[in-house]
Structure formats: structure tokens, C-alpha cells
Amino acid sequence: MPRPEDDKSKFLAQAGFTQENPDQLKQAILSPVQTYDAVSDRQDKYGTYYRVEGPILGPQGALLVVTVWIERAKDNIIQFVTLKPKR
């Protein structure tokens, strides 16, 4: 179901990602982290935020994205926050 604000489903559908293949999207999101450097973006009381830019490969093509991650201050666990199209 599309979100009323900041919905990325149409963007992700361009590469073939749908609700039927969430595991493929998860693996695609993790892929750039293995190849491209994480750049520290900012820090707040919740932790340190990092950006990783690169392509994600879907069943029907590739998309250039910026992924955002946080290293949580409370436990130092790194967690995915969001992705957006690279401009």
C-alpha cells in the first residue's frame, strides 16, 4: 500500500522491485555497502548517520540511490534508515 508521503514504490518498481520480492530489495540495499564507502553525514542524540551512494540491482534494471544508515548511540548497532534516488 503506498504511503501518503515519501512513497518510493514507483521509483523502486522501475527496477522490478514489488511487494512480491522484498528479499531481493533487502539484498540489493545491502549490496552497495559491500562496495562503496560510507560517509559520515551527521550526528545527534540517536547516533551517527552515514550515507552510502551506489547502484542497487533489481530484476529489471539498476537504480542509483543514496542509502542512509545510523549507528545507534544506545547500542552501536548499525541500522538501515532510508533510501532515496541519487540526483
WOSULNOR-V216937 format. One record per pair of residues at least 4 apart in sequence whose C-alpha atoms are under 7 Angstrom apart, sorted by the first residue. I is the first residue (numbers start at 1). J is the second residue. D is the distance in Angstrom with one decimal. If there is no record, write none. Layout:
<<I:J:D> <I:J:D>>
This chain:
<<2:7:6.0> <2:9:6.8> <3:7:5.1> <8:12:6.1> <9:13:5.9> <10:14:6.7> <12:16:6.8> <12:17:5.4> <13:17:4.8> <13:18:6.0> <15:58:4.9> <15:59:6.3> <15:60:4.7> <15:61:4.5> <15:62:5.7> <15:63:6.6> <16:58:5.6> <16:59:5.2> <16:60:4.8> <17:21:6.3> <17:25:6.3> <17:58:6.3> <18:22:6.9> <21:25:6.8> <22:26:6.2> <23:27:6.3> <24:28:6.1> <25:29:6.1> <26:30:6.4> <27:31:6.2> <28:56:5.1> <28:57:5.8> <29:56:6.2> <31:56:6.9> <32:36:5.6> <32:52:6.9> <32:54:5.6> <32:55:6.6> <32:56:6.9> <33:52:6.5> <36:52:6.5> <36:53:6.9> <36:54:6.9> <37:52:6.3> <38:50:5.8> <38:51:5.5> <38:52:4.8> <39:50:5.3> <39:51:5.2> <39:52:6.5> <40:49:6.1> <40:50:4.4> <40:51:6.5> <41:49:5.4> <41:50:5.1> <41:51:6.3> <42:48:5.9> <42:49:5.3> <43:47:5.6> <43:48:4.3> <43:49:6.0> <44:48:6.6> <46:72:5.8> <46:73:5.4> <47:70:6.2> <47:71:5.5> <47:72:4.5> <47:73:4.2> <48:70:5.5> <48:71:5.2> <48:72:6.7> <49:68:6.8> <49:69:5.6> <49:70:4.3> <49:71:6.4> <50:68:5.7> <50:69:5.1> <50:70:6.1> <51:66:6.4> <51:67:5.6> <51:68:4.7> <51:69:6.4> <52:66:5.7> <52:67:5.2> <52:68:6.6> <53:65:5.8> <53:66:4.4> <53:67:6.2> <54:64:5.5> <54:65:5.7> <54:66:6.6> <55:62:6.1> <55:63:5.3> <55:64:4.3> <55:65:5.9> <56:62:5.6> <56:63:5.4> <56:64:6.5> <57:61:5.9> <57:62:4.4> <57:63:6.6> <58:62:5.8> <64:85:6.2> <64:86:5.5> <65:83:6.5> <65:84:5.6> <65:85:4.5> <65:86:4.6> <66:83:5.5> <66:84:5.4> <66:85:6.2> <66:86:5.5> <67:82:5.9> <67:83:4.2> <67:84:6.6> <68:80:6.3> <68:81:5.4> <68:82:5.3> <68:83:6.0> <69:78:6.7> <69:79:5.6> <69:80:4.5> <69:81:5.2> <70:78:5.5> <70:79:5.4> <70:80:6.6> <70:81:6.7> <71:76:5.3> <71:77:5.5> <71:78:4.2> <71:79:6.5> <72:76:4.8> <72:77:5.4> <72:78:6.2>>
